[in-house]
Amino acid sequence: MQIKERKENKILNRVEISFSWKHDKKSTPSRTEVMDLVQTLEPGSDRDLIVVKNCSTRFGQPLTTGLAFIYGSKEAMAVEPGYIHKRHESLRSSSSPAGEESSEGGDE
């Protein structure tokens, strides 16, 4: 993985990484693989605070580009829309934060 740009956004308490990943003779990397690699590239980052966005793979090329946000705290992640939290919830180490279980269901 090659980091194209790394910015520290102090206002939103996150590090923004723009990356490109050349994966010759392999399939397109999953979000989990991208999160694992981002975690190794940013020492001290918490996997539960990483958000992967805008991943796209070029047709016919083994090149994936994207954007990863590494937040400093759970509170800072509140700026992300709900669908992003849902998309990443199965990739987190803890299944669901306390209090969310009681709010799910019941409306069906």
PyMOL commands that set and color helices and strands:
alter all, ss='L'
color gray80, all
select helices_A, chain A and resi 31-41+47-49+76-79+82-89+100-103
alter helices_A, ss='H'
color red, helices_A
select strands_A, chain A and resi 2-9+14-22+50-57+63-71
alter strands_A, ss='S'
color yellow, strands_A
deselect
rebuild
show_as cartoon
